[in-house]
Amino acid sequence: MNRKIIACFVCAGLLSSSGCSGGNSPDHSAESHASYTQISQEAAAEMMKEHPDCVILDVRRQDEFDSGHIPGAILIPNESISDQPPEQLPDPDQIILIYCRSGNRSKQAAQKLADIGYRNIYEFGGINSWTGEITTD
């Protein structure tokens, strides 16, 4: 009998310390956080081919965009994304592939867009390691 009681206390302690006891678990919280999907640049290139209507979003500054960007990309600088949907992105269900220079700003922008209701966001890092085509047009 004492072993069963000890086992119950041990299990209860492990569950509560690991965050699996209900209230602290993300699956059970009242507040849920929207998210995006991080993909490889190879996967992004494949998605661009498979979904020609997807949005390729560059979140760098204008001068960086002008110096070279992925063909077909639109520019919305990360700093300009707020808690309101950008007018250039009218469809919250459209596939959006996001990049920046190194991957830092694209992660920030992807989370901001997810937080305001965009649902198909794919972040694929920075143009500094992009092996595909780059244009200045």
Backbone as numpy.savetxt, mean C-alpha at the origin, in Angstrom:
# Nx Ny Nz CAx CAy CAz Cx Cy Cz
-6.21 -32.61 39.15 -7.03 -31.42 39.15 -6.16 -30.17 39.15
-5.11 -30.13 40.00 -4.23 -28.98 40.07 -3.51 -28.74 38.75
-3.17 -29.80 38.03 -2.50 -29.66 36.73 -3.42 -28.96 35.73
-4.70 -29.29 35.76 -5.65 -28.66 34.84 -5.77 -27.17 35.14
-5.81 -26.80 36.40 -5.91 -25.39 36.77 -4.66 -24.64 36.35
-3.50 -25.22 36.61 -2.24 -24.58 36.21 -2.19 -24.45 34.69
-2.58 -25.48 33.98 -2.57 -25.44 32.52 -3.49 -24.33 32.01
-4.64 -24.16 32.64 -5.56 -23.08 32.23 -4.93 -21.72 32.43
-4.27 -21.50 33.57 -3.62 -20.22 33.84 -2.48 -19.96 32.86
-1.71 -21.00 32.56 -0.60 -20.86 31.63 -1.14 -20.49 30.25
-2.15 -21.20 29.78 -2.72 -20.92 28.47 -3.32 -19.51 28.42
-4.02 -19.14 29.47 -4.62 -17.80 29.50 -3.53 -16.73 29.48
-2.45 -16.95 30.20 -1.34 -16.00 30.21 -0.67 -15.90 28.85
-0.48 -17.03 28.19 0.13 -17.01 26.87 -0.76 -16.30 25.87
-2.05 -16.57 25.93 -2.97 -15.92 24.98 -3.00 -14.42 25.19
-3.11 -13.97 26.42 -3.20 -12.53 26.64 -1.88 -11.84 26.35
-0.74 -12.48 26.63 0.54 -11.82 26.35 0.87 -11.81 24.87
0.28 -12.72 24.09 0.58 -12.75 22.67 -0.40 -11.92 21.86
-1.37 -11.32 22.52 -2.32 -10.48 21.80 -3.42 -11.28 21.13
-3.63 -12.52 21.52 -4.63 -13.37 20.87 -5.89 -13.52 21.70
-6.06 -12.70 22.68 -7.18 -12.92 23.59 -8.40 -12.09 23.24
-8.60 -11.78 22.02 -9.83 -11.08 21.64 -9.64 -9.61 21.44
-9.86 -8.80 22.49 -9.90 -7.37 22.38 -8.69 -6.70 21.76
-7.50 -7.24 21.96 -6.31 -6.61 21.42 -5.95 -7.09 20.02
-6.58 -8.13 19.54 -6.26 -8.69 18.25 -6.86 -7.84 17.14
-6.13 -7.62 16.04 -6.66 -6.84 14.93 -7.95 -7.42 14.37
-8.12 -8.74 14.45 -9.32 -9.36 13.92 -10.55 -9.07 14.77
-10.36 -8.66 16.01 -11.47 -8.46 16.91 -11.68 -7.01 17.29
-10.84 -6.11 16.81 -10.97 -4.72 17.23 -12.10 -4.03 16.49
-12.64 -3.01 17.11 -13.71 -2.24 16.49 -13.16 -1.37 15.37
-11.90 -1.01 15.44 -11.27 -0.16 14.45 -10.47 -1.03 13.49
-10.76 -0.91 12.19 -9.97 -1.66 11.23 -9.19 -0.69 10.36
-7.99 -1.09 9.98 -7.14 -0.23 9.18 -7.10 -0.76 7.75
-7.37 0.13 6.81 -7.28 -0.23 5.41 -5.82 -0.46 5.06
-5.58 -1.22 4.02 -4.20 -1.48 3.66 -4.05 -1.57 2.15
-2.81 -1.70 1.75 -2.43 -1.84 0.35 -1.61 -3.11 0.23
-1.29 -3.48 -1.00 -0.49 -4.67 -1.23 0.85 -4.26 -1.80
1.91 -4.76 -1.21 3.24 -4.50 -1.74 3.59 -5.63 -2.69
4.04 -5.26 -3.90 4.38 -6.26 -4.91 5.77 -5.96 -5.46
6.32 -6.92 -6.16 7.62 -6.74 -6.80 7.45 -5.89 -8.06
8.54 -5.36 -8.53 8.49 -4.59 -9.77 8.15 -5.49 -10.95
8.56 -6.73 -10.91 8.21 -7.68 -11.97 6.70 -7.91 -11.99
6.10 -8.06 -10.82 4.65 -8.24 -10.74 3.93 -6.98 -11.22
4.47 -5.81 -10.89 3.86 -4.56 -11.36 3.90 -4.47 -12.88
5.04 -4.83 -13.48 5.17 -4.80 -14.93 4.16 -5.75 -15.58
3.98 -6.90 -14.97 3.00 -7.88 -15.48 1.58 -7.33 -15.37
1.26 -6.68 -14.25 -0.07 -6.10 -14.07 -0.33 -4.99 -15.09
0.71 -4.22 -15.40 0.57 -3.16 -16.40 0.19 -3.74 -17.76
0.75 -4.91 -18.09 0.42 -5.59 -19.35 -0.99 -6.18 -19.31
-1.33 -6.83 -18.20 -2.61 -7.51 -18.07 -3.79 -6.56 -17.89
-3.54 -5.39 -17.30 -4.60 -4.42 -17.01 -4.20 -3.06 -17.59
-4.34 -2.90 -18.90 -3.90 -1.65 -19.52 -4.64 -0.40 -19.03
-5.78 -0.59 -18.37 -6.53 0.56 -17.85 -6.15 0.89 -16.40
-5.17 0.19 -15.84 -4.75 0.50 -14.46 -4.09 1.88 -14.43
-4.08 2.48 -13.25 -3.41 3.76 -13.05 -2.00 3.48 -12.55
-1.02 4.06 -13.23 0.37 4.00 -12.76 0.62 5.35 -12.11
0.82 5.35 -10.82 0.90 6.58 -10.06 2.30 6.84 -9.54
2.86 7.96 -9.97 4.17 8.43 -9.52 3.90 9.46 -8.42
4.46 9.27 -7.25 4.19 10.18 -6.12 5.41 11.03 -5.75
6.31 11.21 -6.72 7.47 12.07 -6.48 7.09 13.53 -6.76
8.07 14.41 -6.70 7.86 15.83 -7.03 7.84 16.01 -8.54
7.34 17.14 -8.99 7.25 17.44 -10.42 8.62 17.36 -11.10
9.66 17.93 -10.49 10.99 17.92 -11.12 11.53 16.50 -11.27
11.23 15.64 -10.31 11.66 14.25 -10.40 10.91 13.53 -11.52
9.61 13.76 -11.59 8.78 13.17 -12.64 9.28 13.60 -14.01
9.58 14.90 -14.16 10.04 15.44 -15.44 11.37 14.86 -15.88
12.19 14.44 -14.92 13.50 13.89 -15.27 13.41 12.45 -15.77
12.27 11.80 -15.61 12.07 10.44 -16.10 11.03 9.70 -15.28
10.07 9.09 -15.97 8.99 8.36 -15.30 8.58 7.16 -16.15
7.81 6.30 -15.58 7.30 5.13 -16.30 6.24 5.61 -17.30
6.32 5.14 -18.55 5.35 5.59 -19.55 3.90 5.37 -19.09
3.08 6.39 -19.29 1.67 6.31 -18.91 1.39 6.70 -17.47
2.43 6.97 -16.70 2.24 7.33 -15.29 1.63 8.72 -15.17
0.84 8.88 -14.12 0.34 10.21 -13.76 1.06 10.64 -12.49
1.15 11.94 -12.30 1.85 12.47 -11.14 0.86 13.03 -10.13
0.94 12.53 -8.91 0.28 13.12 -7.75 1.31 13.06 -6.63
2.00 14.16 -6.35 3.02 14.12 -5.31 2.46 13.65 -3.96
3.22 12.83 -3.27 2.80 12.30 -1.98 2.35 13.42 -1.04
3.08 14.52 -1.05 2.77 15.63 -0.14 1.40 16.25 -0.41
0.87 16.05 -1.61 -0.42 16.65 -1.94 -1.60 15.73 -1.64
-1.34 14.49 -1.26 -2.42 13.55 -0.94 -2.86 13.81 0.50
-4.14 14.12 0.65 -4.68 14.43 1.98 -5.77 13.44 2.33
-6.73 13.88 3.11 -7.83 13.01 3.50 -9.00 13.07 2.54
-8.80 13.71 1.39 -9.82 13.78 0.34 -9.32 13.05 -0.89
-10.19 12.32 -1.59 -9.74 11.63 -2.80 -9.23 12.60 -3.86
-8.07 12.33 -4.45 -7.57 13.20 -5.52 -8.51 13.14 -6.73
-8.74 14.27 -7.36 -9.67 14.29 -8.50 -9.15 13.45 -9.67
-7.84 13.23 -9.76 -7.28 12.40 -10.82 -7.59 10.91 -10.62
-8.09 10.55 -9.45 -8.40 9.15 -9.12 -9.88 9.04 -8.73
-10.79 9.14 -9.70 -12.21 9.16 -9.35 -12.80 7.82 -8.93
-12.15 6.70 -9.29 -12.71 5.37 -9.02 -11.94 4.67 -7.91
-12.52 4.54 -6.73 -11.80 3.90 -5.62 -11.56 2.40 -5.81
-12.20 1.80 -6.84 -12.01 0.37 -7.11 -11.00 0.11 -8.23
-10.52 1.15 -8.89 -9.58 0.98 -9.98 -8.23 0.49 -9.45
-7.54 -0.30 -10.25 -6.21 -0.77 -9.88 -5.24 0.41 -9.96
-4.53 0.65 -8.87 -3.55 1.73 -8.80 -2.20 1.13 -8.43
-1.21 1.33 -9.31 0.15 0.87 -9.07 0.99 2.08 -8.71
1.56 2.09 -7.52 2.24 3.28 -7.00 3.75 3.07 -6.87
4.49 4.09 -7.31 5.94 4.08 -7.13 6.45 5.49 -6.82
7.68 5.57 -6.37 8.35 6.85 -6.13 9.81 6.68 -6.56
10.73 7.30 -5.87 12.15 7.15 -6.21 12.72 5.88 -5.61
12.53 5.69 -4.28 13.15 4.56 -3.61 12.15 3.60 -2.95
10.91 4.00 -2.78 9.90 3.16 -2.15 9.34 3.73 -0.86
9.94 4.76 -0.30 9.48 5.33 0.95 8.17 6.12 0.75
8.19 7.08 -0.15 7.00 7.91 -0.37 5.85 7.10 -0.95
6.17 6.08 -1.76 5.09 5.27 -2.34 4.35 4.49 -1.26
5.06 4.02 -0.25 4.39 3.34 0.87 3.50 4.31 1.64
4.00 5.52 1.89 3.20 6.53 2.58 1.94 6.87 1.78
2.11 7.10 0.49 0.97 7.47 -0.37 -0.03 6.32 -0.46
0.48 5.09 -0.58 -0.41 3.93 -0.66 -1.27 3.82 0.59
-0.67 4.03 1.75 -1.45 3.95 2.99 -2.47 5.08 3.08
-2.07 6.28 2.68 -3.02 7.40 2.71 -4.22 7.12 1.80
-3.96 6.59 0.61 -5.06 6.28 -0.31 -5.94 5.17 0.24
-5.33 4.17 0.83 -6.12 3.09 1.45 -6.99 3.66 2.57
-6.44 4.56 3.35 -7.17 5.14 4.48 -8.39 5.96 4.03
-8.34 6.50 2.82 -9.50 7.29 2.36 -10.42 6.50 1.44
-10.19 5.19 1.33 -11.17 4.34 0.69 -10.79 3.65 -0.61
-9.58 3.83 -1.09 -9.17 3.11 -2.30 -8.87 1.66 -1.94
-9.30 0.73 -2.79 -9.26 -0.67 -2.42 -8.29 -1.55 -3.21
-7.81 -1.10 -4.35 -6.93 -1.94 -5.18 -5.60 -1.24 -5.40
-4.88 -1.07 -4.32 -3.62 -0.33 -4.34 -2.46 -1.30 -4.25
-1.52 -1.14 -5.18 -0.34 -1.99 -5.22 0.90 -1.09 -5.24
1.72 -1.22 -4.24 2.93 -0.41 -4.11 4.10 -1.27 -4.58
4.94 -0.70 -5.48 6.03 -1.52 -6.01 7.40 -0.85 -5.94
7.58 0.04 -5.01 8.92 0.55 -4.73 9.32 1.76 -5.53
10.60 1.79 -5.92 11.15 2.99 -6.52 11.65 2.83 -7.94
11.59 3.93 -8.65 12.05 3.96 -10.03 13.57 3.78 -10.11
14.26 4.02 -9.01 15.72 3.87 -9.02 16.17 2.43 -9.28
15.27 1.46 -9.12 15.62 0.08 -9.43 14.74 -0.50 -10.54
13.96 0.33 -11.21 13.06 -0.10 -12.29 13.90 -0.49 -13.50
13.67 -1.67 -14.05 14.42 -2.12 -15.22 13.63 -1.95 -16.51
12.39 -1.51 -16.39 11.55 -1.30 -17.56 11.83 0.07 -18.19
10.98 0.41 -19.14 11.13 1.66 -19.88 10.90 2.88 -18.99
11.66 3.93 -19.26 11.48 5.22 -18.59 11.45 6.29 -19.69
10.54 7.24 -19.55 10.38 8.29 -20.55 10.40 9.66 -19.90
10.62 10.68 -20.70 10.52 12.06 -20.23 9.37 12.77 -20.92
8.57 12.03 -21.68 7.42 12.64 -22.39 6.28 12.94 -21.45
